[in-house]
């Protein structure tokens, strides 16, 4: 087997193995619904049948699996969806453009991930998510004496930005593909080795599987190997070795529990590293050994559409405020609601919330609420989403010693996976701010239960950390009975009667009356917000890490 057909077949098989190895147990196929079984059947068939129409259908079906679960999806799943659609489109219209299209998409994604971390909080080790990751990792492997120092942690923010940006830039060019892959392996291996709750090995699997398309020969005359049996043996051996290494390295974090995502990541990391270190020999044939051919019109459309879609998601969705939990702002400390904390004023966030602040019938209206108290079991289980119980004791001690907060929050975990994974806490949850729509979205899921909620609507759509803590001159306690949004009573802390500003739910009730396939429909389908904790310490001047 030679050239394009072999390249496609090998990448498709690796992609299918990743779907079965990761998503069936720990990912999007774990729901076990009818549509998931259809996807499973397609993926299994693809392992044994080499058919371009079947490949296209399977990739489209997997991408469609994300749409039925919105907004409860991870950023890695959106990345997988967009790149899978690109693969399907390239196979249908012009397979020669596939590698170039994926270069643009992966490059844009990693550059955008770095870009959103250029904010005042991520670059400050007292607040940065980079600090939490670094301390967890170095403490777990007994390196805190050498690496968990103030001087080292000051470099973590800039280093992470440079690393992700370099992956993206090197991905754009064929001559630097190996550099991109090497840095990508380093980044995702570090993430996979990080102890819970930040051991996100599955994200690395999604990325590495896509990089196989870039590594293999792009020209029809390049030969991948004559001995299919030997190739199969080498791939399987590398996978077993990689899985064993990652499982051994992470075993002490999980005890007797099997860390499946780490094993799958280790398997694919080993194969990708071996493929990068030992590229296939060039064919002796002169066919296809020249420079890459120019894009056809159809190929140009595929490349342009894929790059545009990736840019709209990676940059546009964050600026507009259409997505939060599933946008590529992962662990970036970027403030998505209430005004941006980005160092570049040309990159605002939450523009739709800003533009529709006074709109009484928009799902992007309602402003920002500070939640003071709630008896909603569902709202309290999701927000603010404390995961500190999963941090190792020596990690929290090291964070305190370094002047960083030792509590960790990530409401996206409960939103995407489910509240059943959240640990129980005996202490009262701190106050937090969140867009009004998020409170509405969660409470409408808790039907047939009375809800009491005490909130403060912050003044205006924009502010800083002092604004999040102190804005608003009164609180409003709202009782919804028999269930939300049926208002039974409203009282204000200043003794005055409640106004429309206090009754935040009216904005969204009115929005449903004008519901259409326009902006309200889009916002209602896509919005799912992270909450930002307000610590008792009044010295908080920047946004603390909130995960995602």
MILUM-328486 format. One record per residue (C-alpha): residue number from 1; residue in one letter; y negated, z, x negated. Coordinates in steps of 0.02 Angstrom, whole numbers. Layout:
N
<NUM; 'A'; <Y; Z; X>>
...
// end
This chain:
548
<1; 'X'; <0; 0; 0>>
<2; 'X'; <-165; -51; -70>>
<3; 'X'; <-353; -51; -42>>
<4; 'X'; <-439; -14; 122>>
<5; 'X'; <-281; 12; 225>>
<6; 'X'; <-214; 144; 105>>
<7; 'X'; <-381; 229; 92>>
<8; 'X'; <-395; 243; 280>>
<9; 'X'; <-216; 298; 303>>
<10; 'X'; <-223; 435; 172>>
<11; 'X'; <-388; 504; 237>>
<12; 'X'; <-329; 496; 417>>
<13; 'X'; <-169; 590; 378>>
<14; 'X'; <-265; 725; 284>>
<15; 'X'; <-387; 738; 429>>
<16; 'X'; <-243; 756; 553>>
<17; 'X'; <-160; 890; 446>>
<18; 'X'; <-325; 985; 444>>
<19; 'X'; <-335; 979; 635>>
<20; 'X'; <-158; 1048; 651>>
<21; 'X'; <-171; 1173; 509>>
<22; 'X'; <-338; 1249; 558>>
<23; 'X'; <-396; 1209; 734>>
<24; 'X'; <-232; 1232; 828>>
<25; 'X'; <-223; 1415; 782>>
<26; 'X'; <-398; 1468; 730>>
<27; 'X'; <-514; 1332; 795>>
<28; 'X'; <-562; 1224; 942>>
<29; 'X'; <-384; 1180; 995>>
<30; 'X'; <-338; 1364; 1015>>
<31; 'X'; <-399; 1364; 1196>>
<32; 'X'; <-235; 1280; 1246>>
<33; 'X'; <-310; 1190; 1396>>
<34; 'X'; <-253; 1020; 1462>>
<35; 'X'; <-381; 927; 1359>>
<36; 'X'; <-327; 1020; 1202>>
<37; 'X'; <-147; 967; 1231>>
<38; 'X'; <-203; 786; 1248>>
<39; 'X'; <-294; 800; 1083>>
<40; 'X'; <-142; 882; 1003>>
<41; 'X'; <-29; 741; 1061>>
<42; 'X'; <-148; 611; 988>>
<43; 'X'; <-162; 702; 821>>
<44; 'X'; <27; 724; 803>>
<45; 'X'; <57; 542; 846>>
<46; 'X'; <-72; 491; 718>>
<47; 'X'; <31; 574; 581>>
<48; 'X'; <173; 453; 611>>
<49; 'X'; <90; 296; 679>>
<50; 'X'; <-31; 194; 575>>
<51; 'X'; <-138; 112; 708>>
<52; 'X'; <-324; 79; 701>>
<53; 'X'; <-346; 89; 892>>
<54; 'X'; <-250; 253; 896>>
<55; 'X'; <-357; 320; 752>>
<56; 'X'; <-517; 275; 844>>
<57; 'X'; <-456; 353; 1007>>
<58; 'X'; <-403; 514; 920>>
<59; 'X'; <-566; 535; 826>>
<60; 'X'; <-666; 505; 985>>
<61; 'X'; <-558; 627; 1083>>
<62; 'X'; <-585; 763; 952>>
<63; 'X'; <-772; 732; 957>>
<64; 'X'; <-768; 741; 1145>>
<65; 'X'; <-683; 910; 1132>>
<66; 'X'; <-847; 980; 1069>>
<67; 'X'; <-947; 916; 1216>>
<68; 'X'; <-843; 1008; 1345>>
<69; 'X'; <-873; 1174; 1254>>
<70; 'X'; <-1061; 1164; 1227>>
<71; 'X'; <-1157; 1271; 1187>>
<72; 'X'; <-1018; 1384; 1121>>
<73; 'X'; <-983; 1287; 962>>
<74; 'X'; <-1011; 1316; 777>>
<75; 'X'; <-1122; 1211; 666>>
<76; 'X'; <-968; 1153; 571>>
<77; 'X'; <-896; 1085; 733>>
<78; 'X'; <-1054; 982; 765>>
<79; 'X'; <-1041; 915; 587>>
<80; 'X'; <-859; 868; 622>>
<81; 'X'; <-906; 787; 787>>
<82; 'X'; <-1044; 678; 715>>
<83; 'X'; <-943; 621; 565>>
<84; 'X'; <-788; 589; 671>>
<85; 'X'; <-890; 478; 786>>
<86; 'X'; <-955; 386; 634>>
<87; 'X'; <-777; 356; 571>>
<88; 'X'; <-727; 290; 742>>
<89; 'X'; <-880; 176; 753>>
<90; 'X'; <-853; 109; 577>>
<91; 'X'; <-670; 71; 610>>
<92; 'X'; <-717; -19; 769>>
<93; 'X'; <-866; -120; 706>>
<94; 'X'; <-860; -134; 515>>
<95; 'X'; <-746; -26; 409>>
<96; 'X'; <-834; -77; 249>>
<97; 'X'; <-986; 28; 299>>
<98; 'X'; <-888; 190; 324>>
<99; 'X'; <-910; 265; 152>>
<100; 'X'; <-1096; 229; 149>>
<101; 'X'; <-1120; 302; 323>>
<102; 'X'; <-1032; 464; 277>>
<103; 'X'; <-1133; 477; 117>>
<104; 'X'; <-1293; 477; 217>>
<105; 'X'; <-1230; 600; 346>>
<106; 'X'; <-1158; 728; 226>>
<107; 'X'; <-1308; 711; 111>>
<108; 'X'; <-1431; 741; 252>>
<109; 'X'; <-1332; 890; 314>>
<110; 'X'; <-1330; 983; 147>>
<111; 'X'; <-1512; 943; 107>>
<112; 'X'; <-1563; 1008; 280>>
<113; 'X'; <-1458; 1166; 257>>
<114; 'X'; <-1553; 1199; 96>>
<115; 'X'; <-1720; 1153; 172>>
<116; 'X'; <-1711; 1284; 310>>
<117; 'X'; <-1679; 1420; 182>>
<118; 'X'; <-1849; 1391; 102>>
<119; 'X'; <-1928; 1533; 200>>
<120; 'X'; <-2006; 1699; 154>>
<121; 'X'; <-1858; 1804; 213>>
<122; 'X'; <-1713; 1710; 132>>
<123; 'X'; <-1803; 1708; -36>>
<124; 'X'; <-1832; 1897; -28>>
<125; 'X'; <-1675; 1992; -83>>
<126; 'X'; <-1718; 2140; 30>>
<127; 'X'; <-1693; 2033; 185>>
<128; 'X'; <-1592; 1882; 130>>
<129; 'X'; <-1422; 1835; 197>>
<130; 'X'; <-1389; 1780; 18>>
<131; 'X'; <-1397; 1963; -33>>
<132; 'X'; <-1264; 2013; 93>>
<133; 'X'; <-1149; 1873; 37>>
<134; 'X'; <-1175; 1905; -148>>
<135; 'X'; <-1149; 2093; -136>>
<136; 'X'; <-992; 2073; -31>>
<137; 'X'; <-919; 1950; -155>>
<138; 'X'; <-957; 2038; -318>>
<139; 'X'; <-907; 2210; -251>>
<140; 'X'; <-742; 2141; -186>>
<141; 'X'; <-694; 2080; -359>>
<142; 'X'; <-762; 2230; -455>>
<143; 'X'; <-910; 2140; -533>>
<144; 'X'; <-1050; 2245; -458>>
<145; 'X'; <-1089; 2326; -625>>
<146; 'X'; <-1134; 2156; -697>>
<147; 'X'; <-1195; 2053; -550>>
<148; 'X'; <-1255; 2170; -412>>
<149; 'X'; <-1422; 2203; -494>>
<150; 'X'; <-1600; 2177; -430>>
<151; 'X'; <-1632; 2042; -560>>
<152; 'X'; <-1475; 1945; -509>>
<153; 'X'; <-1509; 1960; -324>>
<154; 'X'; <-1686; 1894; -345>>
<155; 'X'; <-1606; 1732; -404>>
<156; 'X'; <-1481; 1717; -261>>
<157; 'X'; <-1602; 1640; -137>>
<158; 'X'; <-1671; 1505; -253>>
<159; 'X'; <-1497; 1473; -325>>
<160; 'X'; <-1420; 1445; -153>>
<161; 'X'; <-1560; 1326; -103>>
<162; 'X'; <-1539; 1229; -265>>
<163; 'X'; <-1349; 1223; -247>>
<164; 'X'; <-1350; 1156; -69>>
<165; 'X'; <-1490; 1034; -104>>
<166; 'X'; <-1398; 969; -258>>
<167; 'X'; <-1239; 940; -157>>
<168; 'X'; <-1339; 838; -34>>
<169; 'X'; <-1435; 736; -162>>
<170; 'X'; <-1281; 700; -268>>
<171; 'X'; <-1186; 647; -111>>
<172; 'X'; <-1309; 506; -79>>
<173; 'X'; <-1258; 412; -236>>
<174; 'X'; <-1086; 343; -280>>
<175; 'X'; <-1114; 377; -466>>
<176; 'X'; <-1136; 564; -435>>
<177; 'X'; <-997; 588; -306>>
<178; 'X'; <-893; 693; -425>>
<179; 'X'; <-1040; 810; -457>>
<180; 'X'; <-1065; 831; -270>>
<181; 'X'; <-881; 869; -244>>
<182; 'X'; <-878; 994; -387>>
<183; 'X'; <-1028; 1089; -319>>
<184; 'X'; <-961; 1078; -141>>
<185; 'X'; <-796; 1153; -199>>
<186; 'X'; <-888; 1293; -289>>
<187; 'X'; <-996; 1335; -138>>
<188; 'X'; <-858; 1335; -9>>
<189; 'X'; <-733; 1424; -122>>
<190; 'X'; <-859; 1567; -142>>
<191; 'X'; <-880; 1573; 47>>
<192; 'X'; <-691; 1571; 75>>
<193; 'X'; <-670; 1715; -49>>
<194; 'X'; <-804; 1822; 33>>
<195; 'X'; <-730; 1971; 128>>
<196; 'X'; <-746; 1987; 317>>
<197; 'X'; <-847; 1960; 421>>
<198; 'X'; <-920; 1818; 318>>
<199; 'X'; <-760; 1734; 257>>
<200; 'X'; <-793; 1566; 339>>
<201; 'X'; <-658; 1461; 256>>
<202; 'X'; <-643; 1344; 404>>
<203; 'X'; <-816; 1273; 371>>
<204; 'X'; <-757; 1224; 198>>
<205; 'X'; <-606; 1133; 270>>
<206; 'X'; <-719; 1028; 381>>
<207; 'X'; <-828; 979; 233>>
<208; 'X'; <-689; 943; 108>>
<209; 'X'; <-591; 831; 225>>
<210; 'X'; <-744; 720; 245>>
<211; 'X'; <-770; 707; 58>>
<212; 'X'; <-601; 623; 35>>
<213; 'X'; <-676; 466; 112>>
<214; 'X'; <-808; 463; -24>>
<215; 'X'; <-690; 493; -169>>
<216; 'X'; <-563; 359; -137>>
<217; 'X'; <-594; 181; -198>>
<218; 'X'; <-719; 88; -89>>
<219; 'X'; <-664; -88; -135>>
<220; 'X'; <-517; -184; -67>>
<221; 'X'; <-443; -219; -239>>
<222; 'X'; <-431; -38; -293>>
<223; 'X'; <-255; 29; -292>>
<224; 'X'; <-211; 205; -241>>
<225; 'X'; <-31; 207; -295>>
<226; 'X'; <131; 110; -283>>
<227; 'X'; <248; 258; -267>>
<228; 'X'; <218; 336; -97>>
<229; 'X'; <353; 466; -126>>
<230; 'X'; <273; 528; -286>>
<231; 'X'; <102; 534; -204>>
<232; 'X'; <172; 634; -58>>
<233; 'X'; <255; 756; -178>>
<234; 'X'; <95; 782; -278>>
<235; 'X'; <-12; 809; -124>>
<236; 'X'; <107; 935; -47>>
<237; 'X'; <128; 1026; -213>>
<238; 'X'; <-60; 1039; -235>>
<239; 'X'; <-79; 1104; -57>>
<240; 'X'; <52; 1239; -81>>
<241; 'X'; <-24; 1293; -245>>
<242; 'X'; <-200; 1298; -176>>
<243; 'X'; <-147; 1394; -20>>
<244; 'X'; <-52; 1521; -126>>
<245; 'X'; <-201; 1549; -242>>
<246; 'X'; <-324; 1578; -98>>
<247; 'X'; <-203; 1690; -4>>
<248; 'X'; <-174; 1793; -161>>
<249; 'X'; <-360; 1809; -193>>
<250; 'X'; <-401; 1865; -15>>
<251; 'X'; <-245; 1969; 22>>
<252; 'X'; <-329; 2136; -15>>
<253; 'X'; <-462; 2099; 118>>
<254; 'X'; <-336; 2072; 258>>
<255; 'X'; <-185; 2180; 218>>
<256; 'X'; <-35; 2116; 314>>
<257; 'X'; <-140; 1995; 418>>
<258; 'X'; <-116; 1813; 370>>
<259; 'X'; <-281; 1729; 324>>
<260; 'X'; <-239; 1556; 390>>
<261; 'X'; <-410; 1475; 365>>
<262; 'X'; <-412; 1529; 182>>
<263; 'X'; <-238; 1455; 156>>
<264; 'X'; <-289; 1290; 235>>
<265; 'X'; <-448; 1285; 132>>
<266; 'X'; <-352; 1323; -28>>
<267; 'X'; <-232; 1181; 9>>
<268; 'X'; <-368; 1051; 36>>
<269; 'X'; <-475; 1116; -107>>
<270; 'X'; <-329; 1094; -227>>
<271; 'X'; <-296; 916; -170>>
<272; 'X'; <-479; 866; -176>>
<273; 'X'; <-503; 944; -347>>
<274; 'X'; <-348; 854; -413>>
<275; 'X'; <-405; 689; -338>>
<276; 'X'; <-577; 708; -416>>
<277; 'X'; <-507; 756; -586>>
<278; 'X'; <-373; 619; -588>>
<279; 'X'; <-441; 466; -498>>
<280; 'X'; <-319; 326; -452>>
<281; 'X'; <-299; 184; -575>>
<282; 'X'; <-394; 23; -549>>
<283; 'X'; <-297; -127; -489>>
<284; 'X'; <-271; -267; -614>>
<285; 'X'; <-326; -387; -479>>
<286; 'X'; <-503; -449; -491>>
<287; 'X'; <-517; -449; -302>>
<288; 'X'; <-642; -324; -240>>
<289; 'X'; <-689; -258; -412>>
<290; 'X'; <-869; -313; -402>>
<291; 'X'; <-1016; -217; -331>>
<292; 'X'; <-1014; -155; -153>>
<293; 'X'; <-1050; -297; -31>>
<294; 'X'; <-1211; -290; 69>>
<295; 'X'; <-1203; -212; 241>>
<296; 'X'; <-1170; -325; 388>>
<297; 'X'; <-1282; -310; 539>>
<298; 'X'; <-1151; -207; 630>>
<299; 'X'; <-1122; -100; 477>>
<300; 'X'; <-1308; -68; 460>>
<301; 'X'; <-1316; -11; 640>>
<302; 'X'; <-1171; 111; 612>>
<303; 'X'; <-1251; 182; 454>>
<304; 'X'; <-1423; 194; 534>>
<305; 'X'; <-1360; 272; 695>>
<306; 'X'; <-1255; 400; 602>>
<307; 'X'; <-1397; 449; 485>>
<308; 'X'; <-1520; 460; 630>>
<309; 'X'; <-1403; 570; 733>>
<310; 'X'; <-1374; 684; 584>>
<311; 'X'; <-1561; 698; 549>>
<312; 'X'; <-1599; 735; 732>>
<313; 'X'; <-1471; 874; 733>>
<314; 'X'; <-1503; 944; 559>>
<315; 'X'; <-1692; 942; 567>>
<316; 'X'; <-1752; 889; 739>>
<317; 'X'; <-1649; 1013; 841>>
<318; 'X'; <-1713; 1159; 737>>
<319; 'X'; <-1894; 1104; 748>>
<320; 'X'; <-1884; 1074; 936>>
<321; 'X'; <-1783; 1231; 975>>
<322; 'X'; <-1647; 1140; 1070>>
<323; 'X'; <-1507; 1225; 972>>
<324; 'X'; <-1491; 1387; 877>>
<325; 'X'; <-1312; 1451; 864>>
<326; 'X'; <-1244; 1277; 827>>
<327; 'X'; <-1384; 1208; 718>>
<328; 'X'; <-1371; 1195; 527>>
<329; 'X'; <-1479; 1349; 500>>
<330; 'X'; <-1327; 1453; 452>>
<331; 'X'; <-1372; 1618; 366>>
<332; 'X'; <-1544; 1549; 325>>
<333; 'X'; <-1655; 1689; 393>>
<334; 'X'; <-1760; 1553; 475>>
<335; 'X'; <-1853; 1617; 627>>
<336; 'X'; <-1809; 1500; 769>>
<337; 'X'; <-1902; 1590; 909>>
<338; 'X'; <-2077; 1663; 903>>
<339; 'X'; <-2144; 1549; 767>>
<340; 'X'; <-2075; 1487; 603>>
<341; 'X'; <-2070; 1587; 441>>
<342; 'X'; <-2042; 1429; 338>>
<343; 'X'; <-2147; 1409; 181>>
<344; 'X'; <-2192; 1231; 232>>
<345; 'X'; <-2310; 1227; 381>>
<346; 'X'; <-2253; 1050; 418>>
<347; 'X'; <-2084; 1120; 472>>
<348; 'X'; <-2114; 1223; 629>>
<349; 'X'; <-1973; 1288; 739>>
<350; 'X'; <-1954; 1314; 926>>
<351; 'X'; <-2084; 1185; 974>>
<352; 'X'; <-2016; 1163; 1151>>
<353; 'X'; <-2030; 1350; 1183>>
<354; 'X'; <-2208; 1343; 1118>>
<355; 'X'; <-2258; 1192; 1223>>
<356; 'X'; <-2176; 1259; 1383>>
<357; 'X'; <-2230; 1441; 1364>>
<358; 'X'; <-2335; 1436; 1523>>
<359; 'X'; <-2219; 1319; 1618>>
<360; 'X'; <-2154; 1414; 1768>>
<361; 'X'; <-2011; 1294; 1799>>
<362; 'X'; <-1941; 1251; 1627>>
<363; 'X'; <-1785; 1317; 1543>>
<364; 'X'; <-1889; 1319; 1383>>
<365; 'X'; <-2016; 1436; 1462>>
<366; 'X'; <-2012; 1624; 1488>>
<367; 'X'; <-2072; 1670; 1314>>
<368; 'X'; <-1991; 1797; 1200>>
<369; 'X'; <-1925; 1964; 1265>>
<370; 'X'; <-1901; 2126; 1172>>
<371; 'X'; <-1748; 2206; 1248>>
<372; 'X'; <-1775; 2394; 1250>>
<373; 'X'; <-1620; 2445; 1349>>
<374; 'X'; <-1484; 2371; 1459>>
<375; 'X'; <-1331; 2428; 1555>>
<376; 'X'; <-1255; 2253; 1557>>
<377; 'X'; <-1086; 2266; 1471>>
<378; 'X'; <-1087; 2080; 1430>>
<379; 'X'; <-1265; 2074; 1362>>
<380; 'X'; <-1234; 2231; 1259>>
<381; 'X'; <-1071; 2160; 1191>>
<382; 'X'; <-1156; 1999; 1132>>
<383; 'X'; <-1328; 2059; 1076>>
<384; 'X'; <-1378; 2109; 948>>
<385; 'X'; <-1200; 2082; 888>>
<386; 'X'; <-1173; 2215; 755>>
<387; 'X'; <-1032; 2179; 632>>
<388; 'X'; <-1067; 2318; 506>>
<389; 'X'; <-897; 2396; 541>>
<390; 'X'; <-816; 2246; 456>>
<391; 'X'; <-913; 2271; 294>>
<392; 'X'; <-823; 2367; 158>>
<393; 'X'; <-892; 2541; 126>>
<394; 'X'; <-931; 2504; -56>>
<395; 'X'; <-1025; 2347; -3>>
<396; 'X'; <-1139; 2445; 115>>
<397; 'X'; <-1168; 2574; -21>>
<398; 'X'; <-1216; 2437; -144>>
<399; 'X'; <-1336; 2359; -17>>
<400; 'X'; <-1422; 2527; 9>>
<401; 'X'; <-1435; 2556; -178>>
<402; 'X'; <-1518; 2388; -199>>
<403; 'X'; <-1647; 2421; -64>>
<404; 'X'; <-1572; 2304; 66>>
<405; 'X'; <-1519; 2354; 241>>
<406; 'X'; <-1337; 2403; 254>>
<407; 'X'; <-1312; 2346; 434>>
<408; 'X'; <-1261; 2169; 478>>
<409; 'X'; <-1284; 2075; 642>>
<410; 'X'; <-1221; 1906; 703>>
<411; 'X'; <-1227; 1881; 891>>
<412; 'X'; <-1158; 1704; 872>>
<413; 'X'; <-985; 1776; 839>>
<414; 'X'; <-976; 1854; 1013>>
<415; 'X'; <-1058; 1702; 1092>>
<416; 'X'; <-940; 1573; 1016>>
<417; 'X'; <-776; 1666; 992>>
<418; 'X'; <-789; 1801; 1124>>
<419; 'X'; <-839; 1982; 1145>>
<420; 'X'; <-660; 2038; 1114>>
<421; 'X'; <-684; 2018; 926>>
<422; 'X'; <-835; 2134; 919>>
<423; 'X'; <-808; 2310; 850>>
<424; 'X'; <-854; 2463; 952>>
<425; 'X'; <-1004; 2566; 897>>
<426; 'X'; <-1041; 2744; 944>>
<427; 'X'; <-1224; 2734; 897>>
<428; 'X'; <-1351; 2655; 1014>>
<429; 'X'; <-1394; 2475; 979>>
<430; 'X'; <-1567; 2444; 908>>
<431; 'X'; <-1700; 2349; 1001>>
<432; 'X'; <-1706; 2162; 974>>
<433; 'X'; <-1804; 2008; 1022>>
<434; 'X'; <-1731; 1851; 1098>>
<435; 'X'; <-1795; 1705; 1203>>
<436; 'X'; <-1798; 1746; 1388>>
<437; 'X'; <-1678; 1603; 1423>>
<438; 'X'; <-1541; 1688; 1321>>
<439; 'X'; <-1552; 1845; 1429>>
<440; 'X'; <-1544; 1734; 1583>>
<441; 'X'; <-1397; 1634; 1513>>
<442; 'X'; <-1293; 1789; 1478>>
<443; 'X'; <-1334; 1886; 1636>>
<444; 'X'; <-1289; 1741; 1750>>
<445; 'X'; <-1114; 1748; 1674>>
<446; 'X'; <-1094; 1930; 1729>>
<447; 'X'; <-1077; 1901; 1916>>
<448; 'X'; <-1050; 2031; 2053>>
<449; 'X'; <-1111; 2175; 1944>>
<450; 'X'; <-1280; 2264; 1964>>
<451; 'X'; <-1385; 2256; 1806>>
<452; 'X'; <-1528; 2367; 1747>>
<453; 'X'; <-1635; 2295; 1609>>
<454; 'X'; <-1789; 2362; 1519>>
<455; 'X'; <-1887; 2228; 1429>>
<456; 'X'; <-2058; 2190; 1358>>
<457; 'X'; <-2126; 2015; 1363>>
<458; 'X'; <-2215; 1979; 1199>>
<459; 'X'; <-2393; 1914; 1204>>
<460; 'X'; <-2397; 1727; 1175>>
<461; 'X'; <-2264; 1615; 1100>>
<462; 'X'; <-2300; 1650; 916>>
<463; 'X'; <-2310; 1799; 801>>
<464; 'X'; <-2241; 1891; 651>>
<465; 'X'; <-2132; 2044; 624>>
<466; 'X'; <-2272; 2161; 678>>
<467; 'X'; <-2288; 2057; 837>>
<468; 'X'; <-2101; 2069; 870>>
<469; 'X'; <-2108; 2258; 854>>
<470; 'X'; <-2272; 2302; 942>>
<471; 'X'; <-2328; 2157; 1053>>
<472; 'X'; <-2339; 2188; 1241>>
<473; 'X'; <-2435; 2332; 1321>>
<474; 'X'; <-2299; 2389; 1441>>
<475; 'X'; <-2114; 2381; 1477>>
<476; 'X'; <-2035; 2326; 1640>>
<477; 'X'; <-1873; 2397; 1709>>
<478; 'X'; <-1787; 2273; 1822>>
<479; 'X'; <-1639; 2312; 1934>>
<480; 'X'; <-1537; 2163; 1991>>
<481; 'X'; <-1420; 2201; 2136>>
<482; 'X'; <-1293; 2154; 2195>>
<483; 'X'; <-1301; 2046; 2040>>
<484; 'X'; <-1420; 1940; 1936>>
<485; 'X'; <-1539; 1856; 1981>>
<486; 'X'; <-1558; 1951; 2146>>
<487; 'X'; <-1701; 2071; 2109>>
<488; 'X'; <-1689; 2241; 2194>>
<489; 'X'; <-1834; 2329; 2108>>
<490; 'X'; <-1956; 2318; 1964>>
<491; 'X'; <-2059; 2460; 1889>>
<492; 'X'; <-2182; 2456; 1745>>
<493; 'X'; <-2211; 2589; 1615>>
<494; 'X'; <-2399; 2587; 1650>>
<495; 'X'; <-2374; 2623; 1836>>
<496; 'X'; <-2446; 2457; 1894>>
<497; 'X'; <-2356; 2332; 2003>>
<498; 'X'; <-2247; 2201; 1921>>
<499; 'X'; <-2321; 2029; 1896>>
<500; 'X'; <-2241; 1860; 1875>>
<501; 'X'; <-2239; 1885; 1685>>
<502; 'X'; <-2125; 2036; 1709>>
<503; 'X'; <-2006; 1939; 1822>>
<504; 'X'; <-1944; 1823; 1685>>
<505; 'X'; <-1797; 1763; 1790>>
<506; 'X'; <-1912; 1671; 1911>>
<507; 'X'; <-1948; 1539; 1779>>
<508; 'X'; <-1765; 1492; 1770>>
<509; 'X'; <-1735; 1506; 1957>>
<510; 'X'; <-1877; 1381; 1980>>
<511; 'X'; <-1806; 1272; 1840>>
<512; 'X'; <-1642; 1253; 1936>>
<513; 'X'; <-1739; 1187; 2085>>
<514; 'X'; <-1807; 1046; 1978>>
<515; 'X'; <-1642; 1023; 1887>>
<516; 'X'; <-1612; 844; 1837>>
<517; 'X'; <-1541; 742; 1695>>
<518; 'X'; <-1699; 767; 1595>>
<519; 'X'; <-1763; 908; 1486>>
<520; 'X'; <-1707; 1051; 1598>>
<521; 'X'; <-1530; 985; 1604>>
<522; 'X'; <-1526; 964; 1415>>
<523; 'X'; <-1598; 1135; 1380>>
<524; 'X'; <-1484; 1224; 1502>>
<525; 'X'; <-1332; 1142; 1423>>
<526; 'X'; <-1377; 1166; 1239>>
<527; 'X'; <-1475; 1328; 1221>>
<528; 'X'; <-1384; 1480; 1150>>
<529; 'X'; <-1492; 1596; 1048>>
<530; 'X'; <-1469; 1724; 910>>
<531; 'X'; <-1556; 1892; 930>>
<532; 'X'; <-1667; 1970; 797>>
<533; 'X'; <-1646; 2156; 769>>
<534; 'X'; <-1794; 2275; 756>>
<535; 'X'; <-1752; 2415; 636>>
<536; 'X'; <-1822; 2591; 656>>
<537; 'X'; <-1901; 2573; 484>>
<538; 'X'; <-2080; 2516; 517>>
<539; 'X'; <-2092; 2439; 344>>
<540; 'X'; <-2002; 2282; 403>>
<541; 'X'; <-2116; 2136; 360>>
<542; 'X'; <-1991; 1993; 359>>
<543; 'X'; <-1846; 1937; 466>>
<544; 'X'; <-1680; 2017; 420>>
<545; 'X'; <-1520; 1917; 404>>
<546; 'X'; <-1447; 1876; 574>>
<547; 'X'; <-1298; 1768; 525>>
<548; 'X'; <-1256; 1620; 641>>
// end
